[in-house]
Amino acid sequence: MTQVKNRRKVVKTLAKGQVTIPSEFREILGIEAETLLSISLVGDHLEIVPLAQSGDALRRYTDEDIARFLEEDKLDQDTALRVRALLRSGAL
């Protein structure tokens, strides 16, 4: 990421706490649709940093991984079946 001089913009928070990151800032930082951001409360301000984009940023779990997790969590059979169905449908 290239170093740029400090820039400031005033933005308005929407009703549900949403904030629009100005396009100039998104372009400089390489933030696109679906970019994951890390947001931290630091003292009296927020820091928002784009996460490094790599194939390993989010791990994909296999059906075997999920089955093992569900067994290790000792979920009752009904809950385990509902979780599996939600995972397969993409709802989780």
C-alpha positions as CSV (number, residue, x, y, z in Angstrom):
1,M,0.0,0.0,0.0
2,T,1.4,3.4,-0.9
3,Q,1.8,6.1,1.7
4,V,-0.4,9.1,1.1
5,K,-0.8,12.4,3.0
6,N,-3.4,12.7,5.6
7,R,-6.8,13.4,4.2
8,R,-10.1,14.2,6.0
9,K,-13.7,14.0,4.9
10,V,-16.8,14.5,7.0
11,V,-19.5,11.8,6.5
12,K,-22.9,11.3,8.1
13,T,-23.8,8.2,10.1
14,L,-27.1,6.7,8.9
15,A,-29.8,5.4,11.3
16,K,-28.4,1.9,11.7
17,G,-24.8,3.1,12.2
18,Q,-23.8,2.7,8.5
19,V,-21.1,5.0,7.2
20,T,-20.1,5.5,3.5
21,I,-16.4,5.4,2.9
22,P,-15.6,8.1,0.4
23,S,-14.7,6.7,-3.1
24,E,-11.4,8.5,-3.0
25,F,-10.4,6.6,0.1
26,R,-11.7,3.3,-1.2
27,E,-9.7,3.7,-4.4
28,I,-6.5,4.5,-2.5
29,L,-6.9,1.6,-0.1
30,G,-8.2,-0.9,-2.8
31,I,-11.5,-1.4,-1.1
32,E,-14.0,-3.0,-3.4
33,A,-17.4,-4.6,-3.0
34,E,-17.1,-7.7,-0.7
35,T,-13.7,-6.5,0.7
36,L,-13.4,-7.5,4.3
37,L,-12.5,-4.8,6.8
38,S,-11.2,-4.9,10.3
39,I,-12.6,-2.2,12.5
40,S,-11.1,-1.4,15.9
41,L,-12.0,1.0,18.7
42,V,-8.7,2.8,19.6
43,G,-9.1,5.2,22.4
44,D,-11.6,7.7,21.2
45,H,-11.7,6.8,17.5
46,L,-12.2,4.0,15.1
47,E,-9.6,2.5,12.8
48,I,-10.8,0.7,9.7
49,V,-8.3,-1.4,7.8
50,P,-8.9,-3.6,4.8
51,L,-7.9,-7.2,5.4
52,A,-5.2,-8.7,3.2
53,Q,-6.8,-10.5,0.3
54,S,-5.6,-14.0,-0.1
55,G,-7.0,-17.4,-0.8
56,D,-6.4,-18.2,2.9
57,A,-8.2,-15.2,4.3
58,L,-11.3,-17.3,5.1
59,R,-11.0,-21.0,5.5
60,R,-13.5,-23.2,3.7
61,Y,-14.6,-26.2,5.8
62,T,-15.4,-29.6,4.4
63,D,-18.4,-31.7,5.4
64,E,-16.1,-33.8,7.4
65,D,-14.8,-30.8,9.3
66,I,-18.3,-29.6,10.1
67,A,-19.4,-33.1,11.2
68,R,-16.4,-33.2,13.6
69,F,-17.1,-29.7,14.9
70,L,-20.8,-30.7,15.5
71,E,-19.7,-33.9,17.3
72,E,-17.2,-32.1,19.4
73,D,-19.8,-29.5,20.5
74,K,-22.0,-32.3,21.6
75,L,-25.1,-30.8,20.0
76,D,-28.3,-32.8,20.2
77,Q,-29.3,-34.6,17.0
78,D,-32.1,-32.2,16.1
79,T,-29.9,-29.1,16.4
80,A,-27.0,-30.7,14.5
81,L,-29.4,-31.5,11.6
82,R,-30.7,-28.0,11.5
83,V,-27.2,-26.6,11.5
84,R,-26.1,-28.9,8.7
85,A,-29.1,-27.9,6.7
86,L,-28.4,-24.2,7.2
87,L,-24.8,-24.6,6.2
88,R,-25.7,-26.5,3.1
89,S,-28.2,-23.8,2.1
90,G,-25.7,-21.1,2.6
91,A,-27.7,-19.4,5.3
92,L,-24.8,-19.7,7.7
